[in-house]
């Protein structure tokens, strides 16, 4: 169980990025976090990953505080961030240095097979397309079998066809590995397609406004009537989140300082 309790983050310049955010994420759950710029989505992910320290509150995995990066928590960024001096297989095996070389090679090969690019194990990152590079990044994050996988806008830089293909593939990977997944995205359709639960954040400062549970069986039909109704509902909640934030700033100009 991942528990986020009254998490608050204020930066040195006085900006309050997150204010008393509390969430619980069940093992194997897919949680999507949506909201416009300034609502603290990426800050929240960095705090969960242990890359930054909160000003107040805590993140706990199975009761243990997360205060620094740890192998139980994997992270995939918007850019693949592959190391150009390593082959794709070496990139994927980078987190397996504690294992014998034979074990590293086997696990990296299995992970590349899972994401569908085993044939490119010996290639260099510059030789891969954007979609293939992001598949390699997914393989690298999953090869250590993390309990929690954090994804920060992982498909936003890709074209629509590749993005939909990788969304489908991510669900296949989730079915094999069953990690708890937390996805930050600006894409309402992506959130509804992937997640068991969607959290809508309100900006300035970042707070949880509401949660939506799609309750739709998988695979989900993006053009289905229920899917489209949920999409409209989420869009309205996002609009209200900005209206409330603007109203708060109008009555309290110092709120975002």
Buried (B, 14 or more C-beta within 10 A) or exposed (E): EBBBBEBBBBEEEEBBBBBBBEBEBEEEBBBBBBBBEBBBBBBBBBBBBBBBEBBEBBBBBEEEEBEEEBEBBBBBBBBBEBEEEBBBBBBBBBBBEEEEEEEBBBBBBBBBEBBBBBEBBEBBBEEBEBBBBBBBBBBBBBBBEBBBBBBBBBBBBBEEEBBBBBBEBBBEBBEEBEBBBBBBBBBBBBBBBBBBBBBBBBBBBBBBBBEBEBEBEEEBEBEEEEBBEBBEBBEEBBEBBBEBBEEBBEEEEEBBE
